[in-house]
Amino acid sequence: MNHFFLRCYARLEAVDPRGQKSREDRVDLASMRAFIEECSQKALEVSLHYKNLSNLERARLLDILLWASELFLILRAPRVIPEEPSVFSEVHDAKRAARRRS
């Protein structure tokens, strides 16, 4: 289970445009969408099929689902990325980093 969490978090972080100052390499949107879709699907399957999940594991699955859905919406939106991160995104990023460390 930890391997799944680590892989999802690493890939989500890699494709999230909000955490990158400038993106010089071209992004394959089709593969990004496919990964986000697969990540969401697998997190949902795990949450529905595994009955003995800890609260931490449930929280991580929910976090992965929410992060993937945010990225999916960003991919559908016009290419406008704010210059400075909002207070909400800074707090959310700090909470996400704390969860990964625990």
MARDREN-21535 format. One line per 3 residues: number of its first residue (from 1); for each residue x, y, z of N, C-alpha, C, CB. Coordinates in nm, 2 decimals. Glycine has a CB too. Layout:
BEGIN
NUM = X Y Z X Y Z X Y Z X Y Z; ...
This chain:
BEGIN
1 = 0.08 -0.12 0.00 0.00 0.00 0.00 0.09 0.13 0.00 -0.09 0.00 0.12; 0.20 0.12 0.08 0.28 0.24 0.08 0.35 0.27 -0.05 0.39 0.22 0.19; 0.38 0.16 -0.12 0.44 0.18 -0.26 0.34 0.26 -0.35 0.47 0.04 -0.32
4 = 0.21 0.22 -0.34 0.11 0.29 -0.42 0.10 0.44 -0.38 -0.03 0.22 -0.40; 0.10 0.47 -0.25 0.09 0.60 -0.21 0.22 0.68 -0.26 0.08 0.61 -0.06; 0.33 0.63 -0.24 0.46 0.70 -0.28 0.46 0.72 -0.43 0.58 0.62 -0.24
7 = 0.42 0.62 -0.51 0.42 0.64 -0.66 0.32 0.75 -0.70 0.39 0.51 -0.73; 0.20 0.74 -0.64 0.10 0.84 -0.68 0.14 0.98 -0.64 -0.04 0.81 -0.61; 0.19 1.00 -0.52 0.23 1.13 -0.47 0.35 1.18 -0.56 0.28 1.13 -0.33
10 = 0.44 1.10 -0.59 0.55 1.14 -0.68 0.51 1.18 -0.81 0.66 1.03 -0.69; 0.42 1.10 -0.88 0.38 1.14 -1.01 0.29 1.26 -1.01 0.30 1.02 -1.07; 0.20 1.27 -0.91 0.11 1.38 -0.91 0.19 1.51 -0.89 0.01 1.37 -0.79
13 = 0.29 1.51 -0.80 0.38 1.62 -0.78 0.45 1.66 -0.91 0.47 1.59 -0.67; 0.49 1.56 -0.98 0.57 1.58 -1.11 0.48 1.64 -1.22 0.63 1.45 -1.16; 0.35 1.61 -1.22 0.27 1.67 -1.33 0.19 1.79 -1.29 0.17 1.56 -1.37
16 = 0.20 1.83 -1.16 0.12 1.94 -1.11 0.19 2.07 -1.15 0.11 1.94 -0.96; 0.13 2.15 -1.24 0.20 2.27 -1.29 0.21 2.38 -1.18 0.12 2.33 -1.41; 0.13 2.37 -1.07 0.13 2.48 -0.97 0.26 2.48 -0.89 0.02 2.46 -0.88
19 = 0.33 2.37 -0.89 0.46 2.36 -0.81 0.58 2.39 -0.89 0.47 2.23 -0.75; 0.57 2.43 -1.01 0.68 2.45 -1.10 0.68 2.60 -1.14 0.68 2.36 -1.22; 0.80 2.66 -1.13 0.82 2.80 -1.17 0.80 2.82 -1.32 0.96 2.85 -1.13
22 = 0.87 2.74 -1.40 0.85 2.75 -1.54 0.86 2.61 -1.60 0.95 2.85 -1.61; 0.79 2.59 -1.70 0.79 2.46 -1.76 0.84 2.47 -1.90 0.64 2.40 -1.77; 0.97 2.43 -1.92 1.03 2.44 -2.05 1.01 2.32 -2.14 1.18 2.46 -2.03
25 = 0.99 2.20 -2.08 0.97 2.08 -2.16 0.82 2.07 -2.20 1.01 1.95 -2.08; 0.79 2.02 -2.31 0.66 2.00 -2.36 0.59 1.89 -2.28 0.65 1.97 -2.51; 0.46 1.92 -2.25 0.39 1.82 -2.17 0.29 1.75 -2.26 0.30 1.89 -2.06
28 = 0.29 1.62 -2.25 0.20 1.53 -2.32 0.07 1.52 -2.25 0.26 1.39 -2.35; -0.03 1.61 -2.29 -0.15 1.62 -2.21 -0.23 1.49 -2.21 -0.24 1.73 -2.27; -0.22 1.41 -2.32 -0.29 1.28 -2.32 -0.24 1.19 -2.22 -0.28 1.22 -2.46
31 = -0.11 1.18 -2.21 -0.05 1.09 -2.11 -0.08 1.14 -1.96 0.10 1.07 -2.13; -0.08 1.27 -1.95 -0.11 1.33 -1.81 -0.25 1.29 -1.78 -0.09 1.48 -1.81; -0.34 1.31 -1.87 -0.48 1.28 -1.84 -0.50 1.13 -1.81 -0.57 1.32 -1.96
34 = -0.43 1.05 -1.89 -0.44 0.90 -1.87 -0.39 0.86 -1.73 -0.36 0.83 -1.97; -0.27 0.92 -1.69 -0.22 0.90 -1.55 -0.32 0.94 -1.45 -0.09 0.96 -1.53; -0.37 1.06 -1.46 -0.46 1.12 -1.36 -0.59 1.03 -1.35 -0.50 1.26 -1.39
37 = -0.64 0.98 -1.46 -0.75 0.90 -1.46 -0.72 0.76 -1.40 -0.80 0.87 -1.61; -0.61 0.70 -1.43 -0.57 0.58 -1.37 -0.54 0.59 -1.22 -0.44 0.52 -1.44; -0.48 0.70 -1.18 -0.45 0.72 -1.04 -0.58 0.73 -0.96 -0.37 0.85 -1.02
40 = -0.68 0.81 -1.01 -0.81 0.82 -0.95 -0.88 0.69 -0.94 -0.89 0.92 -1.02; -0.88 0.62 -1.05 -0.95 0.49 -1.05 -0.89 0.39 -0.95 -0.94 0.43 -1.20; -0.76 0.38 -0.95 -0.69 0.29 -0.86 -0.72 0.33 -0.71 -0.54 0.28 -0.88
43 = -0.71 0.45 -0.68 -0.74 0.50 -0.54 -0.88 0.46 -0.50 -0.71 0.65 -0.53; -0.97 0.48 -0.59 -1.11 0.45 -0.57 -1.13 0.30 -0.55 -1.20 0.50 -0.68; -1.07 0.22 -0.63 -1.07 0.07 -0.62 -1.02 0.02 -0.48 -1.00 0.00 -0.73
46 = -0.90 0.08 -0.45 -0.84 0.04 -0.32 -0.94 0.08 -0.20 -0.71 0.11 -0.30; -0.99 0.20 -0.21 -1.08 0.24 -0.10 -1.21 0.16 -0.09 -1.12 0.39 -0.12; -1.26 0.10 -0.20 -1.38 0.02 -0.20 -1.35 -0.13 -0.17 -1.45 0.03 -0.33
49 = -1.23 -0.18 -0.20 -1.21 -0.32 -0.19 -1.14 -0.36 -0.06 -1.13 -0.37 -0.31; -1.06 -0.27 0.00 -0.99 -0.30 0.12 -1.07 -0.25 0.24 -0.84 -0.24 0.12; -1.11 -0.35 0.32 -1.20 -0.31 0.43 -1.12 -0.27 0.56 -1.29 -0.43 0.47
52 = -1.00 -0.32 0.57 -0.92 -0.29 0.70 -0.82 -0.18 0.68 -0.85 -0.41 0.74; -0.86 -0.07 0.62 -0.78 0.05 0.60 -0.77 0.13 0.73 -0.82 0.13 0.48; -0.65 0.18 0.76 -0.64 0.27 0.88 -0.69 0.41 0.84 -0.49 0.28 0.92
55 = -0.72 0.49 0.94 -0.76 0.63 0.91 -0.66 0.71 0.82 -0.79 0.71 1.04; -0.53 0.68 0.85 -0.43 0.75 0.77 -0.43 0.70 0.62 -0.29 0.72 0.83; -0.45 0.57 0.60 -0.46 0.52 0.46 -0.58 0.58 0.39 -0.46 0.37 0.46
58 = -0.69 0.59 0.46 -0.82 0.65 0.41 -0.79 0.79 0.37 -0.94 0.63 0.50; -0.73 0.87 0.46 -0.70 1.01 0.44 -0.61 1.02 0.31 -0.63 1.07 0.56; -0.51 0.94 0.30 -0.42 0.95 0.19 -0.49 0.92 0.06 -0.30 0.85 0.20
61 = -0.58 0.82 0.06 -0.66 0.79 -0.06 -0.75 0.90 -0.10 -0.74 0.66 -0.04; -0.81 0.97 0.00 -0.89 1.08 -0.03 -0.81 1.20 -0.08 -0.97 1.13 0.10; -0.69 1.22 -0.03 -0.60 1.32 -0.07 -0.56 1.30 -0.22 -0.48 1.33 0.02
64 = -0.53 1.18 -0.25 -0.49 1.14 -0.39 -0.61 1.17 -0.48 -0.45 1.00 -0.40; -0.73 1.13 -0.44 -0.85 1.16 -0.53 -0.87 1.30 -0.55 -0.97 1.09 -0.47; -0.86 1.38 -0.44 -0.88 1.53 -0.45 -0.77 1.59 -0.53 -0.89 1.59 -0.31
67 = -0.65 1.56 -0.51 -0.54 1.62 -0.59 -0.56 1.58 -0.74 -0.40 1.57 -0.54; -0.59 1.46 -0.77 -0.61 1.42 -0.91 -0.72 1.49 -0.97 -0.63 1.27 -0.92; -0.83 1.51 -0.90 -0.95 1.59 -0.95 -0.91 1.73 -0.98 -1.07 1.58 -0.86
70 = -0.83 1.79 -0.89 -0.78 1.93 -0.91 -0.70 1.94 -1.04 -0.70 1.98 -0.79; -0.61 1.84 -1.06 -0.53 1.85 -1.18 -0.61 1.83 -1.30 -0.42 1.74 -1.17; -0.71 1.74 -1.29 -0.80 1.72 -1.41 -0.87 1.85 -1.45 -0.90 1.61 -1.38
73 = -0.92 1.93 -1.35 -0.98 2.06 -1.37 -0.88 2.16 -1.43 -1.04 2.11 -1.24; -0.76 2.16 -1.38 -0.66 2.25 -1.43 -0.63 2.22 -1.57 -0.53 2.24 -1.34; -0.62 2.09 -1.61 -0.60 2.06 -1.75 -0.71 2.10 -1.84 -0.58 1.91 -1.76
76 = -0.83 2.11 -1.79 -0.94 2.16 -1.87 -0.95 2.31 -1.88 -1.07 2.10 -1.82; -0.89 2.38 -1.78 -0.90 2.52 -1.78 -0.81 2.59 -1.87 -0.88 2.57 -1.63; -0.83 2.71 -1.90 -0.73 2.79 -1.99 -0.60 2.79 -1.92 -0.78 2.93 -2.01
79 = -0.49 2.80 -1.99 -0.35 2.80 -1.94 -0.32 2.93 -1.86 -0.25 2.77 -2.05; -0.38 2.95 -1.75 -0.35 3.07 -1.67 -0.30 3.01 -1.53 -0.47 3.17 -1.66; -0.18 3.04 -1.50 -0.13 2.99 -1.37 -0.09 3.12 -1.29 0.00 2.90 -1.38
82 = -0.15 3.13 -1.17 -0.12 3.25 -1.09 0.03 3.27 -1.06 -0.20 3.25 -0.96; 0.07 3.40 -1.05 0.21 3.43 -1.03 0.25 3.39 -0.89 0.23 3.59 -1.04; 0.16 3.42 -0.79 0.19 3.38 -0.65 0.09 3.28 -0.60 0.20 3.50 -0.56
85 = 0.13 3.17 -0.53 0.03 3.08 -0.48 -0.06 3.14 -0.38 0.10 2.96 -0.42; -0.18 3.10 -0.38 -0.28 3.15 -0.28 -0.25 3.09 -0.14 -0.42 3.11 -0.32; -0.31 3.16 -0.04 -0.29 3.11 0.09 -0.34 2.97 0.11 -0.36 3.20 0.19
88 = -0.45 2.94 0.04 -0.51 2.81 0.05 -0.42 2.70 0.00 -0.64 2.80 -0.03; -0.36 2.73 -0.12 -0.27 2.63 -0.18 -0.14 2.61 -0.09 -0.23 2.67 -0.32; -0.09 2.72 -0.03 0.02 2.70 0.06 -0.01 2.61 0.18 0.07 2.84 0.10
91 = -0.12 2.64 0.24 -0.17 2.56 0.35 -0.19 2.41 0.31 -0.29 2.61 0.42; -0.26 2.39 0.20 -0.28 2.26 0.14 -0.16 2.19 0.11 -0.37 2.27 0.02; -0.06 2.25 0.05 0.07 2.19 0.02 0.15 2.15 0.15 0.16 2.29 -0.06
94 = 0.14 2.24 0.25 0.20 2.20 0.38 0.14 2.08 0.44 0.20 2.32 0.47; 0.01 2.08 0.44 -0.06 1.96 0.50 -0.03 1.83 0.42 -0.21 1.98 0.50; -0.02 1.84 0.29 0.01 1.73 0.21 0.15 1.68 0.24 -0.01 1.76 0.06
97 = 0.25 1.77 0.25 0.38 1.73 0.28 0.39 1.66 0.42 0.48 1.86 0.27; 0.32 1.72 0.51 0.32 1.66 0.65 0.26 1.51 0.64 0.24 1.74 0.74; 0.16 1.49 0.57 0.10 1.36 0.56 0.19 1.26 0.49 -0.03 1.36 0.47
100 = 0.27 1.30 0.39 0.36 1.21 0.33 0.48 1.17 0.42 0.42 1.28 0.20; 0.51 1.26 0.51 0.62 1.23 0.60 0.58 1.14 0.71 0.68 1.36 0.67; 0.45 1.13 0.74 0.40 1.04 0.85 0.37 0.91 0.81 0.28 1.10 0.92
